[in-house]
Amino acid sequence: MRTVFNFANALTLFRIASIPLIAALFFSSMDNARPLAAMVFILAALTDWFDGWVAREYNLSSRFGAFLDPVADKLIVSIALILIVQSDPSLLNALIASIIIGRELTISALREWMSELGERHKVSVTGYAKLKTVLQMVGLSCMLFSKPIFDIDIYFIGSICLLGSAVLTLWTMLVYLIKAWPVISNGDYL
């Protein structure tokens, strides 16, 4: 593990720092405010992949980065979902946001508890969870952008991606809970 202040962690901190800018742009009355908010969101989302690559490639992993990276992911996704539900308060958007945010809180708590028991490896990230994240980021980016591009309804495409992400969100939560069930159901830990 390396020092707290490194380039990989700076990228993660950028992701957190971009949240107020995304919200300010989203609510701004200036022309193309929503597309600009989406562009900042996309840049921030790309740092999620890039900071991990930098940390691995240049041996810049740190305990602080291991803690902060998932926090940054959950914060930016949750805020984007809240912005979308606020601007388009449909039942579907509210359900999707509830599923995604609820799953993130549940799995974060499960991972923390499993870690305390020395069983964190039983709830490690799956390939489906990575696909869920990609669909989530694409969906949120499109919905934040909102405006059609070349007469293509970007918002609708984003809604479909986010719905797919919500389905995978429920699936991956079920997979994690099934993996953790032997530990959860063991009376020694209750």
Secondary structure by P-SEA (a helix, b strand, c coil): ccccccaaaaaaaaaaaaaaaaaaaaaccccaaaaaaaaaaaaaaaaaaaaaaaaaaaccccaaaaaaaaaaaaaaaaaaaaaaaaacccaaaaaaaaaaaaaaaaaaaaaaaaaaacccccccccaaaaaaaaaaaaaaaaaaacccccccaaaaaaaaaaaaaaaaaaaaaaaaaaaacccccccccc
